[in-house]
Amino acid sequence: MAAAGWYHRDISQVVAEGLLAKAGRDGSFLVRDSESVKGAYALCLLFQRHVYTYRILPDDEGLLSVQTIQGIQAKCFRTLPDLIGAYQHPNNGLVTPLLHPVHGARPDEDSGEPGRGRGLCQAGSGEGPTELVPLPTDGEDARGWGHTVPCPGAPPSSRTHIPQQLHQRLQEQVHSSPASDFMGFMAEYLTHHVQLDLEALCHGHPQLRHLSTALATACRALHSEIDFTLAGLEALARVFDPPVSPRSPAREQVSAPTAPRDGFLSSDPDLELLLNKISAANHLLSSLEKKVLKSLQETVARHNLALPSVAVAPPPAARPLAVQNFEVKVGKSQRAALMVDVESGTVTVTKRGSGSPEEVIPQDKILQLIKYQSVQSKVRLVCARDNQKSLSRDFIFPSARKREAFCQLLQLMKIQHSNLDEPELISVYIGTWNMGSTPPPRSLASWLTSRGLGHTQDETMACIPHDIYVIGTQENSLGDREWVEFLCASLKTLMAIDYRVVALQCLWSIKIVVLVKPEHQRRISHVHTSSVKTGIANTLGNKGAVGVSFLFNGTSFGFVNCHLASGSEKTHRRNQNYSDILHSLALGDKRLGGFDLTLRFTHLFWFGDLNYRLDMDVQDILAHVVKKDFQALLAVDQLSLEREKNKVFLRFSEGDISFPPTYRYERGTRDTYVWQKSKPTGMRINVPSWCDRILWKSHPETHVVCNSYGCTDDIVTSDHSPVFATFEVGVTSQFVPKEAPGSGPEALACIEWESIEVILKTTSRSKCYIEFHSYCLEEVQRSGENTFQNCDIPGFLKLGWSSKHLPVLNPILPDLEYLGDQHLLLSIKGVESCESYGECCLAVRSAIGPTAQQFETFLFHRGEETGSVRGWMRVRVPRGRCGTRERLYEWISFEEEDAEPAAEAPVCPKPPPQRLRSRPRSLPEPATDYTNPAYFIFEGVP
C-alpha cells in the first residue's frame, strides 16, 4: 500500500465517477478529498454500475472512520491506508468490499493534472512494514506530486520507488523535449544519485549535493555563452562611459554586486560562478538603458545641442459635456438634425428645408427609447404630450454606431437628471493586454478610450469617463506602484478625474488594477483579492490568474485576469488551467464558498491572455485576415470550439469579434504578423490568433450590455494588441421600505414551490436534498429528501420533490421593488456525502405573480455542467407592498418588428417570456423543454 495510488486528492465528483466507470468492475474504488468537510475524504465505490460515496471523517484525535448511521459504532483507524485495508474484507458495512483500486493518470504538462493536495510520507522504523501518514498542507494550497517518500529503514522496494517513477517521467518528457543532452545528464542523476540526495534529506541535510553537481556539469556549455554575452555587454557599456582623465584611477570591470547565496545549489563552485555571471548579465542589461540615456544627455549639454521640446498638455479641467449633433432621416426622405444637450436635459429636433420651427423635448417627457434589431440604425422615441397620450417618432441614423452614441447620450442625460441618491446604472471598462515584457508607450489614450478596430464607440462618447476601470495585464515588467501611478496619471490626463484605487493584485508579471471615480469610493465594500498559479506543476506564477471581487452597494462584482498555457497544441492544458483557477480562486462571500465561482457574483468578468489559437494553416489565416473574413477564422477558434463542447466558460457571453487577431504582431507595427519564431531547437510556428479575450457571466434577469469590444491599432510595443470592452451595468442599492419595520402588523412575502425535478449526470443512487441560499433570507433553508427517484438510464439520476417536502421561504422584506432584484442559489446535495452535485441561480422576479411560473436552468459544479433542474415556483407579495418604479435602464427596449408602441410606458418591463405557462401539467413535459438534449432520454425519445 506504499504508493497509495487510489488516493486522487481534490478531483471532482464527476471526474471520480468517470474513472470508476472506465474501470467498470464491481468493487473498484478510489479516495478523493471531501468537498464538504475540510480535512475529510470521500470513498467512492462502484457496484452494479452505480457509484456509492462514503465520507471518511477525522475525529478530535486525528483518527479516521467511515461515517455511519447514528447509533452504529464507527471503526477508527490511525491512517488512511489502514482504513482502506480493513474495508477490503467483506461484511464491513459497505455495499461491497474494496477490491480494485483505481489509479489516476500521472500528471504531465499537457494533461494539466496538477496533483494538488496533501502528500503522503512514509514513516517507520527499520522493522516491519512502513506506514503512510498525511503530511500537513503548507499555505493555502499545498501542491505535491503525491508520491511516497521512503526514509532510511524502509524496505528496499519502497526505497527505489521514487527514482523509478521519476525516471519513467523523464523518459516521457524526452519525446517532447528537444534538450536531449540535458536530459541525459538528468537521467544519470535520477538513475544513480537521486537516492543519495533523498537519504541525505531524510537525515536533515537539504543541500542536494548530487543535484548541484549534475546541474553544474549539464550547464558547463553555458559558461562560454555567458562569457561571450558578458564581454559584448561590457564593451557596449564602456562606449558610453564618461572619458577617463589620465590622472584618474582605472575603473574596475563592470559587474553586479554578488552576495552569498542561501539555498540548495550553492555547494558547487562552478555552479555558483555561473549564477554570478547570470546575475552580472542581468545587472548590465537592466542598467544599460539608463547609462546610454545619461551619456546622451551629457553629450547634449556639453555640445549645446537643442533637443525638440515635448509639450506636455496640462490636464483638461472638468468641463460640461459638449452639445452633440446628429443627422438623421425622418420618414422616407425627410432629413432632420437632432441636437442632444446632456447638461440642459433636452433633445431638439430640426427638420431640414421644411420651415417648421424647432421642437424641444425635455428629458422628463421622453418615456421610452426603442432600438430596432432588424434595422440596426433605427430608433423610436416615445414622448409624453399634454393630452395624456404619447407620441412616437422614428429616426434613422447614418450608422449603427451613431445610433448607439445617441442612445448612450440620452441614457447619460437620464442619469444626470434623475435626482437619485444612489446610481442604478454604471459603466464598466475592461482592458486586457499582454505587454510582452516591454515598457508601455507614453500614451495609452486609444486603449483607455476604446478607440481602434472592432466594435468601438463613436468619437462623441470617447471623452465620457467610465465609473469603473479594470485593467488586466500579462508580462508586465513595470513595478506595481509605477504601473498604478502611470494608469492614474493617464486617466487624469484624459478625463480630468483623480481615480481611486480599489485593489491591486499581482502574480509575478500578471496584474489587475481596479479604479473607480472618487464619488463611488464609499459605495465599494467587501473587497477581496486572490491569485492562483498554474505554471509548471502549478507552483510557478508565470502562468495563472489574479482576481478581485467587491460589492458596489448591493451588487456583487468579480473580475479575473488570467494568463493560460501557450502553444497551439496545449488546448487541454488551457482547459485544465481554467478549471484550476475556477476551483482555487478565493473570491466573493465566504458563505458561498461551496458554490461554483461563476455563481457567486451578480456580474463576473473574465479576461486576459487566454492563449487559445486558430486551428488553420497560417497562410490561410493571413488570407482571411486580409479579406476581413473573421467568421471563417472564428469557426476554427479553439476557445469557441471548446465552449461549444461545454469544456470551458459554460454560459459565459462574449461580444462579437469584428477585429483582426491580436497576436502575433511584429513589434513596432500593426501591419505584419510574425508567425515564425526561431529557437535553439528549431523554428516554432505561432499562428495569428485571438489570444486576448473578455467574457462575462451575469445572474438571470439582470441588466448588462456590452457597448464596445475591440482592440487598438496604434500601440505597437508588444506582439499583442491591447483589447478593451465597455459595459452598461445595472446595480442595486440598500432598499429602504416605505413602512418601517414594526410600524404595523408584519405582512410577509413568501416563495412557494409546487414541485422541483432534477436530472443529474451521475452514476450515484444517493438520496438528495436541496439547499436554498439568498441574501433575502435570514438563513440557509433546506428541503427534505427527494420523494421520487429514477436511475433506469445509465449515467443519469432523476430526482423529484413534491411541495410537501419543499420549504416555504419568507424573504426578510416583502416589498415587490426589493424582491425584483433578488436571486436564489440552489445546491443539490447528497444525503450521505453532503457534497454538491450541482448548483444554479434563479431570479425571484420571474416568479412574482398570482400563479406559479415554470423555471428551468442548468446545474453547474466546478465549471462543469452536471445536470438540469426545472419546476414551478410562485412569489406572493402582500397587498400594499406591490409598489414599484421603472429603473433607469428599463426605459430602453429592443423591438424585432416594426410594431406600434404601447400608449403608456410599462411599469415594470420584463424580458420576453421563455415559454412559461401559468400552471403545471400532470402529463410529462415534451422533450424540447429540456435544456440539454442529453436529457431527452427521460421523455422516451430514442
N, C-alpha and C positions, 0 to 999 in steps of 0.2 A: 504493500500500500504506500510505498515511499513516494511514488510520483504523484499520487492523488490526481490523476488525470480527469476524474469525474467532477472535479471542482472547477466551475466555469466563471467564477467571480460575478460581475454585475451584468451579465447578459440579460436581455429582457425575457419576459414570459413567452412572447411569440417566437423568439429565437430558440428558446429551450424546447418548446413544443415541436419546432421544425427539426431539431437534432434528434429528438426521440422518434418522430415519425420516420425519419430516414433510417434509424436503427431498426425499427419495425418489430422487434421481438418482445414478447411479454417479459416483464422483469427488467427491461432496460431502464437505467436511471442516471440522473446527474444531480449535482447540487449547485445552486447559484445563491448569490446574495439576496436576502429578502428586500423587497421594495417598501414594505410597510413598517418594519422594525429595524432600526439601526443596530448592527452587530449580530443580527439573526440570519438564518439561512432558510432556503426553500428547497425541499427534497422533491424532485419531480420524477414520477414513476409511471411507466407505460404498462397498461394492462387492457387487453381486448380493445385495442385501437383508441383508447382514451387515456388522457394524462391525468393523474391524480397528484395533487400538490399538498405536501405536509410542511408545516412550519417547524423549524428547529430553533428553539429559543434558549438563550443562556440565562442561568439564574444568578443570584447575587454573588455566588462564589465562582462563577465562570463555568459551571458545569452545563453541558448541553443535553437537551432532551427533546424528543418529538412531542409537539403539542397534542394533548389527548382531551377526551371529553371529561367534563368536570366530574370528579369522584373517582376517576381511574388513576391509579398510582403511575407516575411517569418514571421511566428508566433514565438515569443520569449517567453521562459519560464525560471523561476528562477532555477528550479530543474528538474532533470530527471523524477521523479515521476509525477510532474505537466504536463510535456510534454506527457508522456505515457497516463495519464488520459484524456487529451484533445483529443488525437487521438483514444480513444476508441469509439468516436462518429463518425457517418458516415459523408460523404461529406467534408472530410478534406484534400483531395488530394492524399491519399494513395489508393492502389488498392483495399483494403478492410479495414474496421475498425479493430483495435486491440481488439480481442475478447477473446482469450485463452492464458494466459501467460504460457510459458513453463519453468518449473523449472529444475534445474540441480541436479544431484545426489550429496548427501553430500560427502564431501571429507573424505576418511578414508585411513588408512595406506596402505592397499593392493591395492586400486584403484589407489592410487598415484596422485589423482587430487589435485593440490597444492592450488587452490583457491587464485591465485595471483591477485594483482591489488589494486585498491582503495577501501577502506572500505566505509561504509555508516554509519553516526552517526546521531541520531535524535537530533533535537534542537527545542525548543519551550517553550512557557510559560505554565502556568497551565491551560489555557483555549484553547478550540478549538483543532482541530486535529494537531498532530505533523507532521513535515515535514522532509524530508531527504535531507541532504546537503553532497556533496562529501567531504571526508577527503583528504587533500593533501598527496601525496606519500612522503615517507621519504627515501632518498638514491636512489640507482639505481633501486631497485625493491621492493617496499613495498608489503609485503605479509601478507594478513589477511584472516580471515575466511569469511568476507563479511556479517556479521550479524549486525543488527541494535543494537545500544547501547542506551537504554532508560535512559534519565536523569530525575531528580525529576520534578514532574509536569506532566509527561506523563500519559496517561490513564493506568489503572491497567492491561488491556490486554497486552499492549506493555511492561509494567514493568516486567511481568513474562515471556516474550517471550524468552529471552536468557537462564534463568535457565532451562526451559523446553527443549530447544534444546540441551543444554549441557548435561542434564540428559539423554536424549534419546541417545546421542552419547556415553555416558558412558555405557549405557545398551548394546549397540552394541559391545563395547570393552570387556565386561565381558565374553562373549562367547569365545573370542580368547585369553584372558589373564588369566594366572594361579594365579595371585595375587588377589584372591577373597577377602581376609581380607582387603587389602589395598583399593580395590575398594569399600568396604563397608564404610570405613571412608570417601572416596571421595563422595560417594552417599549422605551421611549425610550432607556433606558440600554443595553440589550442591542443595539439597532439602531445607535446612533451612538457610544457611548463605551466599551463594554467592551473594544474593540480597543486603545484608547489606554491603558487600565489594564494590559492584557495586555503591551503593548510596554514600558511603564514597569517592570513586574515582571521582564521578561527582562533589563532593564538594571540590575537590582538595587535598584529603588525600590518597596518593598512598601506604600506608603501608600494605594493605591487611591483617589486624589483624586476621580476622577469618580464612583465609587460613593458616596463620602461626600457629595458634592453632591446626587446623586439621592435618597439617603435623607433628607437634610435637607429637601429640597423635598417629598418624599412625606409626611414626618411633621409638616409645618408645622401642620396642623389639630390635631395632638395637643397643641401648646403651650397652646392655650386650655383644653382639657380638664384638663391637668395643673395649670394656674394655678388653675382653679376648685376642683379637688380639694384642692390645697395650701392655699388660703385657708380652706376649711372645716376641714381638719385643724388648722391653726394656731389658728383661733378656738376649737376644742374644747380644744386643749392649754392655751390661755390661761385657760379657765374653771377648770382645775384647778391653775393656778399658785398658789403662796402669795401672800398680799396683799403689795403693794409699799409700803414705807414712803415717805412724802413726801420724805424726805431721800435715799432710795436712788436710785442712777442708774437710768435707764430700761434695761429689758432689751432685748437685741437680738432681732430676729425669729428664730424657731426655724428652724434649717436644719441640714442634715447637713454635717459637715466634708467638704470636697472635696479631692481630691488630683489631681495631674497624671496624666492617663491615657496609658498606653502602649498602642499598638495601631494598627489600620488606620484607625479612623474619627474620630480626634481632630483632623483638619486643618480641619474646618468649624466655625466658632464657633457657629452656630445649633444644630448637632447636639450640640456639647459642652454648650451651655446646657440642651438638652433632657435629656441624660444626667444633668446636675447636679440638674435638677428631679426626675427619677425617683428619684435617689439620696436626695434630701431627703424625698420621699414615703415611700420605703421606711424611712428612719430614723424618721420620725414614726409610721408605723404600728407599727413594732416597739417603740417606746418609750412609746407612748400608754398601753398597759395598765398598765405599771409606774408611770407618772405618776399615773394615776387611782387605783390601789391605794394609793400613798403618800399622796395627798391625802385619801382617805377615812380612812386610818389616823390621819393627823394630826388630822382632824376629830373622830374618836372620842376621841383622847387629850385634845384641847383642851376638849371639852364633857363629859368624864367619862361617855361613853355606854358601856353594858355590852354587849359582844358575846357571843352564845351560845358557850360553850366547846365546842370539838370534842374529844371524848375520843378519844385515840388508844390503842387497845388494845395492851398490850405483846405482844411476840411470844410465842406459846404455847411453853411448854417442851416438849421432846421427851417424849412420854408413850406408854405402851403402847397398842396398838390396842384399843378397847373391844370387849367381847363383843357379838356381833350375834345377834339372834333372828329366826327366820323361821317364819311359819305355813304349814304345808303340808298336803296331803291324801295319806293312805296308803290304797291300795286304792280301793274305790268311794266310801266315805263316811267312813272313819275319819280324824279330824283329829289332827295332831301338831304339836309345836314342835321346831324344830332350833335348837340353840344352838352357835354357832361361836366357839371361843376360840383365836384365832391364837397368842397368846403361850404358852398351855399345850399347844397342838397337839392339841386334842380336838374332837370333834363329839358333842354329847349329843342323843339322841332321846327325847322325852317324848310318849307318846300321851295324848290328852285323854279323860277320863272312863272309862278302862279299868281304872284302878287298878294297872296293871302298872308295875314300877319303871323308872327311867330307865336307858337304855343308853348307856354312854360308849364312843366308838370312838376310839382313838388314831390319829394321822395315819399311823403306820407300818403300820397294819393296813388302810388304805384302798388297795386295789390299782388300782382303775380307776374313772373317772367317765365315764359315757356320757350324752351330751346328744342327745336325740331331736330330729330335724329336722321330723318330721311333727307333733309336739306341742311347740311352742316353749317351753312352761313345764314340761316333764317332764324328769327326770334320774334316772339309775340309779346307785346307789352299790354297788360291788363290794368286799366286805371279806373279809379272811382270818380263818379260825377256827382253833382249836387242833387240830382233827381233820384239818388239811391241805386241807379243802375250803372253797371260797369261798361266801359268802352275798351275795345281791343284794337291794337294797331300792330300790323305785321311789317317788319323791316328785314330787308335782305342786304347783308354786308358784302364787301368785295371778297372776303375770305373767311374761313372758319376762325383763323387767328384773330381777326378784327372783331368778330362776334364775341369770342371769349374775352377779349380785352374789355369790350363794352359791358358784358355781364359781370365781370370781376369789379369794374369800377362802380357799377350800381350796387354790388354787394358791399363794397367798401363804404359807399355812401350810407347804406342802411346801418352798417355797424357804427359809423361815426355819429349818426343822428339817432341812435336807438335809446340813449339815456339809460342804458343798463348799467348796474353797478358791477356786474361780472360778465365777461365775454361768453358768448355762445358759439363763436366761430373764430378759429385762429388759423394762421398759415404756418406751415412747417416746411422748411427747406432741408433736403437731404443731399449731401455730397459725398462721393467716394472717389479716391484717386490713389493709384499705385505710383508713388513719386520716383521710383527707380533709384533710390539711394542718392539722389542729387538734390541740391537746394532748389526751392521753388523760384519762379521768376519774380521780379519786383512787384508785379501786379497780378492779382487773381480776379480782376473785375469781371471777366466774361464768365468765369465759373460761379462766382457768388451772385451774379445777376441772371443766371440761367440763359446765357446767350451763346449761340453756336449752331450745332446741327441737331436735327431731330424735331421733336415736338417742343418747341421753345415758345416762350411768351412774347407777346407783341412788345415793341420797344416802349409803348406807353406804360407798361407795367414794370419795366426793369428797375426803375428808381423807387419802387414801393417796397419798404423793408418788411421782412417776414417776422413773425412773432418768435419763432424758434429756429435756430440754425444748428444742425447736427452734421459735423464734419468728420468723416472717417478716412483715414489714410493708411496705406501699407508701404513698407520700405521707406519710411520717413526717417531721414538721418538727422533731422533737427532735434535739439533738446526740447524737453516738454514745455518748459517755461517760454523758450524762444518761439516755439510754434504757436502757443496760445496768444502770446503778445502780438505776433505777426497777424493772426486771424482777427483779433480785436481791432488792431490798427487799420487793417484793410476794410473792415465793415464800417468803422468810424469815418474813414475817408469817403466811402461810397454812400453811406446812409445818414451820416451826421448823428449817430447814436452810439453811446457807450454801452455796448452789450455786456451783460453779466455772465460770468462763468458758472454754470450749474454743476458740471462734472467734467473731469478729465480722467480717462483710464487708458493705460498703456501696457502693452506686452511686447517687449523688445521694440521693434520698429512699427508695430501696429498700434494706432492711436485713434481714440474717439474723443471729440470735444463737443459739449453741448452748451450753447449760448442762448440767452433769452433777453428780450427787451427789459429795461430796468423796471417798468411798471408791473411786469409779470413775476418778478423775483419772489414776492411774498406769496404768490399762488403755487409755487413749487414746493413740494414736501415729499418725505419718504424716499429720498434719493438713495439708490443702491448701485454699486458698480461690481463688476466681476470679470474674470478672464479665464480662458481655457487654452491650454497648449495642445496642439495636435501635430507637432513636428515629430521627428524620429522617436519612436517608442512613446509618443505622447509626453515627452519630457522636455523637448526643445520648443521655445517660443517663436521660432522663425515662421511658423505657421500656427494658426489658432484664431481666437476671437476675443474681442473685448466688448463689454456691454454696459449699458446704463439704463436704469428704469427710475421712474418717479411718478408722482401724482400731480396733475395740473388741475387744481381744485378737486373735482370729483371724478376726473377721467384719468385712467392709468395708461402710461406710455412705456414702451420698451423699445430699445434701439440696440442692434447687434451689428458690429463691424467685423468682418472676418477675412482671413487670407487662407484659402484652401490649397491643397496639394496641387502642384503644377505638373504639366505633361499631358499630352493628348491621350495617352493610354491609361491615365490614372482616374478614370471616371468612378470606379468603385471606391477608390481611396477617398475621393472627394465626398462621395455619399456618406462614407463612414465618418469623415471629419464633421459633416453636418450633424450626423446622429450623435457623435460625442459632444459637440457643442450644445446641442439641444438638451442632452441629458445632464451635463455638468455645469452649465452656466447658472449661477445662483443669483437670480434677479426676481424682483417683484415681492409680493406679500408672502411671507414665510408660511402663513396658514394655507396657502395654495401650493405648497411645495410638492404635494402628491399629484398635481395636475400637470399635463403637458405644458411646456413653456409657452407654446403658441396660444394657449387658452387663458393665460394669467393676466393678459392686458387687454384693455379696450382696443388699443391700437398697437401693433408690433411691426416695426420696420427692420428689415434685414438686408444688409448691403455689404459691399466690399469687392475684393478681387476673388470671385468665386472660382475662377480659373477653368471653367468649363469651355471646351473648344468646339470647333466645327469639324465634323467628320466628312471632309471632302478634300479632294486634291487641291493643292494650293493654287495652281493655275486656274482651275475652275472657280475658286473663291474670288480670285482677283478679277476674273472676267465678270462675275456677278456684281462685285463692288463697283466696277466702272459703270455698269448699266444701272446701278442703284436698285438691283433686283434683290432686295433684302428678304423677301418671302421665301425664295429658294434656299437661301442660307439658313433661315430660321427653321426650315424643315430638317436640317441636319445639325442643329444646335444641340449639344449634349444636354444642357440644362433643360431645354424644352422637352427633349425626349425622356429624360429621367423623371420630370414632373408628370408627363403623360403616363408613365408606368407607376406612378404613386410611390416612387423611391425617395424623393426629397420634396420639401416645400409643399406639403399637402394643403390644398385650399388657400394657398397664397395667391396674390394678384401681382401682376406686373404691367406697367404701361406698355403701349405699343412701341416697338423698336423701329424707328424710321431714321436711324443714323448709322453710319458705317461701323464696322468692327473697331473697337477702341484699342486693340492690341494686335500686332506688334509693329509699331511705327519706328521709322528711323528718327533718332533724336535730332532735334533741330528743324524738323519739317513735319508736315502732316500730308505730304504728297506721296510718300513712298512707304510701303511696308517692307521691313527687313525680316524675312521669314527664315533665313538661314543663319545659324549661329555656330561659329567654329569653336570646337572644344578639343582638348588634347586627345580625346577618344574618337574624334571624327566630327562630321557635320551633323548638327541637330536641326530638325525642322520644327519651327513654331508657326503654325498657320495663323493668319489673321483671325481673330475671334472676339466675341463679345464676352470677355472675361469679367468685366466690371459691370455689376448689376445692382438694381434696387428693387426689392419686393416688399410687400406688406400684407398683413392679415388683420382683420378687424372683427369685433363681435358683430353678430347679425343685427340688422336694422339700426346701425349707427351711420353717421354721415362722414364719408371720406371721399374726396375727389382728387384725382391726380391731374394737376393743371399743366404740368410740363415734364418731359423725360427726354433728355438728350445729352450731348457731350460738347465740350468746347472744341474749337478748331484753331486756336491761336496760342495755346500753352503747349510748348514743344520740348520741355526739358527732360521728359521721361519718354519711355517707349509705350506708355499708356496715356490715353487722353482722359482728363477728369470727366466724370459723369455727374449729372445733377437730376433731381426730381423735386417738384414742389407740390404741396398738398393743401387742400382746404379741409379742415377737420372740425367737426362739431364737438364741443366739450360741454360738460355739465358742471354745476356748482352746488354748494351746500343748499339743500332745499329748506326753505322756511315756510311751514304751513300757516295758512291764514288764521286757523284756530289753534291757539296754544294748547299743548297737551295739558289735560287736567281741567280745562275750562268748561267741560261738559261731559256727558256720557261718551265713553270711548267707543267709536264705531270702527270696527276692524275690517280691513280688506282681507280677502282670502284667495289662495291659489289652490284650486281643486283639480284632481286628476280622475278621469273616468277609467283610463286604462293606459298601460305602457307595455310595449312589446320590444324586445331587444333580440338582435341576432348577432352572435359573436363568432368570429373566426377562431375557433379553438377546438382542441380535442378533449377538453376537460368536461366532466359531468357535474361540476361543482354547483351547488345551490348559490344564489347570489342575492345581494341586497343593493339598494341604491342610496347613495349619499347626495344630499342637496345642499349646495353652498351658495351663498349670496350675501352681498353687503346689505341687502334689505332685510335680512333675517338676523335675529339676535344670536342664534347659534346654529350649528350644523344639524340638519334633520336627516333622519334615516328611515327607510321603508322596512317592511317586513321581508321575509324570504319570498322568492318568486313562487307563484301559485300554479304556474304552468311551465312545463319543460319538455323539449323535444330534441333529441340528438340522433335522429334516424339518418340524417345526411352526414356522411363522414366529413370531418373537419369543421362542422358548424354546430352551434348550440343555440337553440331558440328558447327564449325565456319570456314569461308573461306575468304581469301583475294586475290584479283587479283593484277597483277603487278602495275596497276594504283594507287592503294591505299597503296603501299609499298614504302618506301623511297629508293633512291639510296644512298648508303653510300660511302663516299670518305675518305679512310684512310689518316692519316697525312703524311705517307711516301709511295711511290708507289713501292718500291723495292721488288722483289719476295722473296729474302732472309729474309727480315723483315716480310713480310706478312705470310710467312710459319710458324712463331712462334706465330701468333695472334689468339685470340679466341673472339667470340661474345657471350654475355649473353643476352638472350631474356626473357622478362617478359610479360605474358598475363594478362592484367588488365581490370577490368570492367569500363565502361564509367561512371556509376553513382557513384560507390563507390571508384574508383581509387585504389582498392585493387587488389593484385595479385592473380590470380587463379593458377598460376604455372610458374616455371622458368626452363630454360635449358641452356646448353652450346654447342656451335657449333665451330668446328675447321675451320678456314679460309682456311687452307692448302688443305683440301679435295675438295674444290670447285674451285681451281685455274686451269684455262684452257680455251680453246676457246668455249666450250659448257657448258650448265647448267648441274649441277650434283644434284642428289637427296639426300636429307638428311632426317633422321628420328631419333627421340630420345624421351625419356620420359620427362614429366614435373614433377617438384617437388615443394612442398611448405611445409615449416616447417617439413621436414623429411618425408613427406608422398608423395606417388605417386598420382598425381592429374589429369593425362591425358597423351596425346601423341601429338606430333607435327611432321609434315612432309611437305616437299615442294621441290622447285627447286631453286637453287642459282648458281650464276656464279661470279667469281672474275676475272676481267680484269686487266692485268698488262701491262703498256705501253712498247713498244719496247725500247730496250736499258736498261731496268730495270729488265731483266729476268735472270741476272746472279745469280748463287747460288754456293754452295760448299757442300761437304759431311761433315757431323758432325762426331765427334769422335765416337759417339755411333751408327752411321749408317753403319759402315763397318762390324759389326757383324750381321748376319741374321740367320733365322731359316728355315729349309727345312723339309717338311714332307716326301717327297720321295727322292730317290737317283737319282736326276736329274743332268744333266750336267750344270755347271755354265755358266753364260754369259762370253763372251770373255773379256768384259771390265766391270769394276765396274760401277754400276748405278750412275748417277749424284746425284739424289735426291730420294733414295728409299722410298717407302711408304708402309704402312701396306696393307695386302691383301684387295682388294675392297670388300665391303659388298653388292653385287648385285646392284651396281649403274648403271644406264643407262644414255645415252647421251641426251635424250630428253623426255619430258613428254608425257603421253598418254591422249587421250580425254576420254577413257573409264575408269570406276572405277578400282582401283588397286585390285589385288587379295587379299583375306583375309589374307594370310600369310605375307603380307607386314606390317601388324600392329605389333607393339612391344608387345602388351598386348592382350591376347585372349579375354578379356572383350570388346574390341573394334570391334570384328568381326561382331557384330550385325549390324553395319552400312554398311556392304558389303552384306547383305542379307543372311548371314549364319544362319541357325536355331539354 
